[in-house]
Amino acid sequence: MRMYVPTIWDRLTRLVLLLIFAAAVLLVVISYLPLIRQNKAMREELLRIEEEIQKAEDMNRQKKAAIESLRNDPEAVERLARERLGLAKPGEVVVHFEPPATNSPVPVELPAGK
């Protein structure tokens, strides 16, 4: 019975085949990398757009509720007229508050000689 002993050429052949396989895998990865990046960018854009859609739908619901309230609730119309137009019923006094002044730095005078 004869025992098989791998020669240096057998080992080199296996190494070359392994390197060829690794190069082929690397080539596939490199060729698909731009596509993977584009896919990631598109997914991020899709998420951003879906968030914008959700915000717009929330705003739409709020505006529809406000419109419905103004159509069906006289107290809501009265409150809006009081807040936005400054209207009042006869005998009532309307008080307007001024917004606070800006926080501009006030010069501080230090005593002389110190």
Backbone as CSV, one residue per row, in Angstrom:
resi,resn,N_x,N_y,N_z,CA_x,CA_y,CA_z,C_x,C_y,C_z
1,MET,0.835,-1.170,0.000,0.000,0.000,0.000,0.884,1.240,0.000
2,ARG,0.542,2.120,-0.906,1.348,3.308,-1.097,0.648,4.499,-0.453
3,MET,1.322,5.273,0.324,0.764,6.418,1.031,0.995,7.686,0.200
4,TYR,-0.051,8.530,0.122,0.051,9.753,-0.671,0.676,10.837,0.203
5,VAL,1.711,11.441,-0.260,2.390,12.535,0.423,2.270,13.752,-0.479
6,PRO,1.598,14.811,0.023,1.448,15.995,-0.823,2.792,16.654,-1.086
7,THR,2.964,17.033,-2.318,4.206,17.696,-2.709,4.022,19.197,-2.588
8,ILE,5.081,19.907,-2.752,5.024,21.369,-2.697,4.122,21.920,-3.786
9,TRP,4.080,21.243,-4.955,3.236,21.708,-6.063,1.758,21.527,-5.730
10,ASP,1.415,20.476,-5.020,0.020,20.290,-4.601,-0.400,21.412,-3.646
11,ARG,0.484,21.718,-2.724,0.181,22.785,-1.760,0.097,24.147,-2.460
12,LEU,0.992,24.412,-3.363,0.955,25.681,-4.105,-0.300,25.782,-4.969
13,THR,-0.695,24.673,-5.566,-1.915,24.671,-6.379,-3.128,25.020,-5.527
14,ARG,-3.216,24.409,-4.354,-4.340,24.722,-3.443,-4.305,26.187,-3.013
15,LEU,-3.099,26.691,-2.711,-2.964,28.089,-2.298,-3.383,29.032,-3.421
16,VAL,-2.975,28.727,-4.644,-3.350,29.570,-5.787,-4.857,29.532,-6.000
17,LEU,-5.466,28.365,-5.915,-6.931,28.263,-6.065,-7.645,29.049,-4.966
18,LEU,-7.136,28.961,-3.740,-7.725,29.723,-2.639,-7.602,31.218,-2.886
19,LEU,-6.438,31.658,-3.353,-6.246,33.076,-3.652,-7.135,33.534,-4.804
20,ILE,-7.304,32.709,-5.817,-8.197,33.047,-6.932,-9.626,33.175,-6.431
21,PHE,-10.044,32.244,-5.574,-11.400,32.312,-5.009,-11.573,33.584,-4.171
22,ALA,-10.566,33.904,-3.321,-10.630,35.112,-2.496,-10.682,36.363,-3.372
23,ALA,-9.907,36.378,-4.462,-9.917,37.525,-5.372,-11.269,37.669,-6.053
24,ALA,-11.885,36.545,-6.410,-13.206,36.597,-7.041,-14.242,37.141,-6.059
25,VAL,-14.183,36.685,-4.817,-15.114,37.193,-3.802,-14.887,38.682,-3.584
26,LEU,-13.648,39.096,-3.494,-13.322,40.506,-3.316,-13.799,41.340,-4.498
27,LEU,-13.657,40.825,-5.690,-14.119,41.525,-6.882,-15.637,41.720,-6.855
28,VAL,-16.366,40.697,-6.451,-17.828,40.800,-6.353,-18.212,41.842,-5.305
29,VAL,-17.546,41.803,-4.142,-17.854,42.764,-3.077,-17.578,44.179,-3.550
30,ILE,-16.442,44.400,-4.178,-16.083,45.742,-4.650,-17.046,46.216,-5.731
31,SER,-17.480,45.318,-6.606,-18.388,45.739,-7.673,-19.780,46.062,-7.129
32,TYR,-20.185,45.423,-6.019,-21.503,45.703,-5.451,-21.483,46.794,-4.392
33,LEU,-20.321,47.260,-3.976,-20.229,48.265,-2.930,-20.964,49.562,-3.284
34,PRO,-20.812,50.122,-4.496,-21.583,51.332,-4.820,-23.092,51.086,-4.766
35,LEU,-23.524,49.930,-5.186,-24.944,49.611,-5.137,-25.426,49.516,-3.690
36,ILE,-24.604,48.951,-2.825,-24.960,48.849,-1.406,-25.052,50.239,-0.793
37,ARG,-24.109,51.105,-1.117,-24.147,52.487,-0.602,-25.372,53.233,-1.117
38,GLN,-25.690,53.064,-2.375,-26.868,53.720,-2.947,-28.133,53.216,-2.263
39,ASN,-28.201,51.918,-2.022,-29.351,51.329,-1.346,-29.495,51.913,0.055
40,LYS,-28.384,52.053,0.773,-28.419,52.623,2.124,-28.903,54.070,2.083
41,ALA,-28.393,54.853,1.139,-28.807,56.254,1.012,-30.294,56.354,0.691
42,MET,-30.779,55.471,-0.165,-32.200,55.491,-0.516,-33.070,55.104,0.679
43,ARG,-32.598,54.126,1.478,-33.360,53.745,2.670,-33.425,54.905,3.668
44,GLU,-32.299,55.622,3.833,-32.291,56.779,4.726,-33.229,57.868,4.213
45,GLU,-33.213,58.101,2.912,-34.118,59.097,2.314,-35.574,58.680,2.505
46,LEU,-35.844,57.398,2.345,-37.197,56.885,2.539,-37.658,57.100,3.986
47,LEU,-36.789,56.838,4.952,-37.137,57.070,6.353,-37.405,58.546,6.620
48,ARG,-36.579,59.420,6.029,-36.779,60.862,6.216,-38.111,61.305,5.622
49,ILE,-38.426,60.802,4.443,-39.686,61.167,3.795,-40.873,60.623,4.583
50,GLU,-40.752,59.405,5.112,-41.840,58.845,5.912,-42.070,59.664,7.175
51,GLU,-40.991,60.180,7.793,-41.145,61.057,8.955,-41.854,62.350,8.560
52,GLU,-41.486,62.913,7.406,-42.151,64.128,6.934,-43.637,63.864,6.680
53,ILE,-43.945,62.720,6.094,-45.338,62.366,5.840,-46.099,62.254,7.151
54,GLN,-45.480,61.622,8.156,-46.131,61.467,9.458,-46.394,62.826,10.100
55,LYS,-45.413,63.738,10.013,-45.602,65.086,10.568,-46.723,65.812,9.825
56,ALA,-46.745,65.686,8.494,-47.790,66.346,7.710,-49.166,65.768,8.036
57,GLU,-49.247,64.452,8.230,-50.532,63.846,8.582,-50.989,64.293,9.971
58,ASP,-50.048,64.417,10.910,-50.403,64.917,12.237,-50.924,66.347,12.156
59,MET,-50.228,67.180,11.370,-50.666,68.568,11.215,-52.035,68.617,10.535
60,ASN,-52.243,67.738,9.553,-53.524,67.672,8.851,-54.654,67.325,9.824
61,ARG,-54.393,66.325,10.707,-55.410,65.952,11.701,-55.726,67.114,12.635
62,GLN,-54.677,67.838,13.070,-54.892,68.977,13.965,-55.709,70.059,13.270
63,LYS,-55.378,70.335,12.020,-56.115,71.384,11.296,-57.563,70.975,11.039
64,LYS,-57.784,69.698,10.706,-59.157,69.222,10.515,-59.952,69.326,11.812
65,ALA,-59.301,68.995,12.935,-59.984,69.101,14.229,-60.315,70.558,14.540
66,ALA,-59.383,71.467,14.222,-59.641,72.891,14.458,-60.773,73.385,13.572
67,ILE,-60.800,72.977,12.320,-61.872,73.385,11.405,-63.211,72.847,11.884
68,GLU,-63.214,71.578,12.270,-64.454,70.968,12.762,-64.928,71.667,14.020
69,SER,-63.998,72.031,14.878,-64.349,72.740,16.110,-64.952,74.106,15.785
70,LEU,-64.362,74.810,14.824,-64.892,76.129,14.460,-66.247,76.022,13.764
71,ARG,-66.514,74.930,13.072,-67.817,74.756,12.413,-68.932,74.449,13.408
72,ASN,-68.588,73.662,14.429,-69.642,73.125,15.295,-69.665,73.695,16.701
73,ASP,-68.657,74.432,17.123,-68.586,74.902,18.507,-68.531,76.428,18.546
74,PRO,-69.629,77.078,18.920,-69.630,78.545,18.976,-68.634,79.092,20.004
75,GLU,-68.385,78.343,21.060,-67.421,78.804,22.062,-66.010,78.857,21.475
76,ALA,-65.702,77.928,20.583,-64.390,77.936,19.941,-64.240,79.159,19.043
77,VAL,-65.302,79.521,18.326,-65.267,80.717,17.472,-65.080,81.954,18.344
78,GLU,-65.794,82.015,19.456,-65.675,83.153,20.363,-64.257,83.250,20.936
79,ARG,-63.705,82.112,21.366,-62.354,82.100,21.930,-61.331,82.573,20.884
80,LEU,-61.491,82.111,19.639,-60.581,82.513,18.572,-60.691,84.011,18.301
81,ALA,-61.906,84.525,18.273,-62.102,85.956,18.038,-61.478,86.770,19.173
82,ARG,-61.594,86.284,20.389,-60.997,87.003,21.519,-59.464,86.967,21.448
83,GLU,-58.905,85.797,21.141,-57.448,85.658,21.139,-56.793,86.366,19.965
84,ARG,-57.296,86.135,18.777,-56.610,86.639,17.582,-57.009,88.069,17.209
85,LEU,-58.255,88.394,17.406,-58.725,89.709,16.963,-58.845,90.713,18.102
86,GLY,-58.726,90.255,19.335,-58.818,91.153,20.482,-60.228,91.667,20.712
87,LEU,-61.235,90.926,20.273,-62.612,91.353,20.444,-63.092,91.062,21.864
88,ALA,-64.127,91.781,22.274,-64.694,91.578,23.608,-66.189,91.845,23.543
89,LYS,-66.890,91.304,24.515,-68.328,91.572,24.624,-68.520,92.974,25.189
90,PRO,-69.695,93.545,24.963,-69.943,94.882,25.533,-69.759,94.852,27.053
91,GLY,-69.020,95.844,27.564,-68.783,95.945,28.992,-67.497,95.261,29.444
92,GLU,-66.865,94.470,28.589,-65.615,93.797,28.960,-64.420,94.676,28.598
93,VAL,-63.334,94.495,29.289,-62.110,95.240,29.023,-61.073,94.261,28.475
94,VAL,-60.438,94.641,27.380,-59.400,93.807,26.772,-58.043,94.301,27.260
95,VAL,-57.249,93.404,27.798,-55.915,93.749,28.292,-54.891,93.066,27.392
96,HIS,-53.977,93.848,26.855,-52.899,93.321,26.016,-51.597,93.382,26.801
97,PHE,-50.836,92.312,26.784,-49.550,92.269,27.455,-48.450,92.400,26.411
98,GLU,-47.460,93.226,26.719,-46.329,93.411,25.832,-45.365,92.243,26.022
99,PRO,-44.726,91.803,24.946,-43.725,90.739,25.111,-42.548,91.276,25.927
100,PRO,-41.877,90.418,26.665,-40.750,90.894,27.477,-39.629,91.431,26.595
101,ALA,-38.914,92.401,27.140,-37.807,93.004,26.394,-36.719,91.958,26.177
102,THR,-35.949,92.174,25.141,-34.867,91.228,24.862,-33.828,91.293,25.967
103,ASN,-33.074,90.256,26.082,-32.050,90.182,27.129,-30.755,90.828,26.659
104,SER,-30.813,92.132,26.436,-29.599,92.820,26.013,-28.748,93.072,27.249
105,PRO,-27.454,92.967,27.102,-26.594,93.162,28.268,-26.670,94.591,28.764
106,VAL,-26.859,94.727,30.070,-26.937,96.042,30.693,-25.532,96.396,31.167
107,PRO,-25.043,97.576,30.793,-23.692,97.940,31.232,-23.652,98.114,32.746
108,VAL,-22.654,97.531,33.355,-22.486,97.644,34.803,-21.318,98.571,35.044
109,GLU,-21.590,99.599,35.871,-20.535,100.559,36.165,-19.833,100.117,37.446
110,LEU,-18.521,100.039,37.369,-17.727,99.678,38.518,-17.286,100.946,39.223
111,PRO,-17.197,100.883,40.548,-16.731,102.085,41.259,-15.314,102.443,40.837
112,ALA,-15.064,103.715,40.728,-13.740,104.187,40.294,-12.716,103.958,41.393
113,GLY,-11.517,103.653,41.018,-10.435,103.510,41.971,-10.237,102.081,42.443
114,LYS,-10.955,101.192,42.042,-10.771,99.812,42.493,-10.299,98.955,41.379
